[in-house]
Amino acid sequence: MILTDYYLFKKNEGCKTRLDCEKSTKTYPEFEMLRDKEGKIKAYIAPTSNFKANRKRKADYALTAKSKSISSIYIPEIDKPFGYGDVSGTQDAILFTIGKDFNDLGVIIARGYKNLQLQLYFMLVEGELNEELKELFNRCQNENNS
């Protein structure tokens, strides 16, 4: 199995950029350490504004939590609700499912696949990962039932 972990974030009412984790597999150590004292994961999403000359492609958005970068979000096809990135400081790839206006953001982790993130993106778009996604969704727990 390529896909290993899943976290679903929903936009927090009243906050422009904050997303709260609503469901997850609760299995990815890099995200589990982002929980606050109440056991919640709060993330923030914003368009990127920094330009780095050594990059081939600038990220479209940045996802952060606890003042730490989680991932850049690249959206290759504007008409598709998907994106990709990687977990800062790891060899893990992230795939994103993106709801309208970022009202929800599905974060799908593929441990050890950082160098294949674009290929995984196309597999996601083409539906080749649907069975693995179903399996991940079945392992998810509601965050308020901790």
C-alpha positions in Angstrom: 0.0 0.0 0.0 1.4 3.4 -1.0 -0.9 5.7 1.0 -0.3 5.4 4.8 -2.1 8.2 6.7 -5.0 10.6 6.3 -6.1 13.9 8.0 -9.2 15.9 7.1 -9.2 19.6 7.9 -12.3 21.8 7.8 -12.3 25.6 7.7 -12.9 27.1 11.1 -16.0 29.3 11.2 -15.0 32.9 11.9 -11.3 32.4 10.9 -10.1 33.3 7.4 -7.2 31.0 7.2 -7.5 28.4 10.0 -8.4 24.8 9.4 -9.2 22.4 12.2 -8.6 18.6 11.9 -12.0 16.8 12.0 -11.1 13.2 11.1 -7.8 11.3 10.9 -6.1 8.0 11.1 -4.1 9.4 14.1 -1.1 7.5 12.8 1.4 10.0 11.4 4.0 11.0 14.0 4.8 14.3 12.2 1.2 15.5 12.6 0.5 13.9 15.9 3.2 16.1 17.5 1.3 19.2 16.3 -1.6 18.5 18.7 -2.3 21.2 21.3 -3.1 20.7 24.9 -6.7 19.9 24.1 -5.5 17.3 21.6 -6.6 19.3 18.5 -4.6 20.0 15.4 -5.0 23.5 14.0 -3.5 24.4 10.7 -3.3 27.6 8.7 -3.4 28.0 4.9 -2.3 31.0 2.9 -1.2 31.8 -0.6 2.6 32.0 -0.9 4.2 35.4 -1.6 7.9 34.6 -1.3 9.8 34.1 -4.5 13.0 32.0 -4.4 15.1 32.2 -7.5 16.5 28.7 -7.1 13.1 27.1 -7.3 11.8 25.8 -10.6 8.2 26.3 -9.5 6.7 28.5 -6.8 4.2 26.8 -4.5 0.6 28.0 -4.7 -0.1 27.8 -1.0 1.7 27.1 2.3 0.2 24.9 5.1 1.5 25.6 8.6 0.8 24.6 12.2 2.3 25.8 15.5 4.3 28.3 13.6 6.0 25.5 11.7 5.8 24.8 8.0 4.0 21.5 7.2 4.1 21.6 3.5 3.9 23.8 0.4 0.9 23.0 -1.8 1.3 22.8 -5.5 -1.8 22.8 -7.7 -0.8 21.7 -11.2 -4.2 21.8 -12.8 -6.5 24.7 -11.7 -9.6 22.8 -12.8 -8.9 19.8 -10.6 -9.5 19.8 -6.8 -6.1 18.1 -6.1 -2.6 19.2 -5.1 0.7 17.7 -3.9 3.6 18.6 -1.7 5.9 16.9 0.9 6.3 17.0 4.6 9.1 19.4 5.6 12.1 17.6 6.9 11.0 14.1 5.8 11.1 11.8 2.8 7.2 11.7 2.7 4.9 12.9 0.0 1.5 14.6 0.6 -1.4 14.6 -1.7 -4.2 17.1 -1.1 -7.9 17.0 -1.9 -9.1 20.5 -1.9 -12.7 21.7 -1.3 -14.2 24.9 -2.8 -12.4 27.9 -1.3 -10.4 25.6 0.9 -13.5 24.9 3.1 -12.0 21.4 3.5 -8.6 20.0 2.9 -7.8 16.3 2.8 -4.2 15.5 3.6 -3.0 12.1 2.3 0.5 10.9 3.3 2.6 8.5 1.4 5.6 7.7 3.6 8.9 7.5 1.7 7.5 8.7 -1.6 8.8 12.3 -1.6 10.6 11.9 -4.9 7.5 10.5 -6.6 5.0 13.2 -5.5 4.0 14.3 -9.0 3.5 10.8 -10.2 1.3 10.1 -7.2 -0.7 13.3 -8.0 -1.5 12.0 -11.4 -2.4 8.6 -10.0 -4.8 10.4 -7.6 -6.4 12.4 -10.4 -6.8 9.3 -12.6 -8.5 7.4 -9.8 -5.8 4.8 -9.5 -5.6 5.4 -5.7 -9.3 5.1 -5.0 -9.1 1.7 -3.3 -6.3 2.8 -1.0 -8.2 6.0 -0.2 -11.3 3.9 0.8 -9.2 1.8 3.1 -7.7 5.0 4.7 -11.2 6.5 5.2 -12.3 3.4 6.9 -9.5 3.7 9.4 -10.3 7.4 10.2 -11.6 8.5 13.6 -13.6 11.6 14.4 -11.3 14.0 16.3 -14.0 14.9 18.9 -14.1 11.2 19.9 -10.5 11.1 21.0 
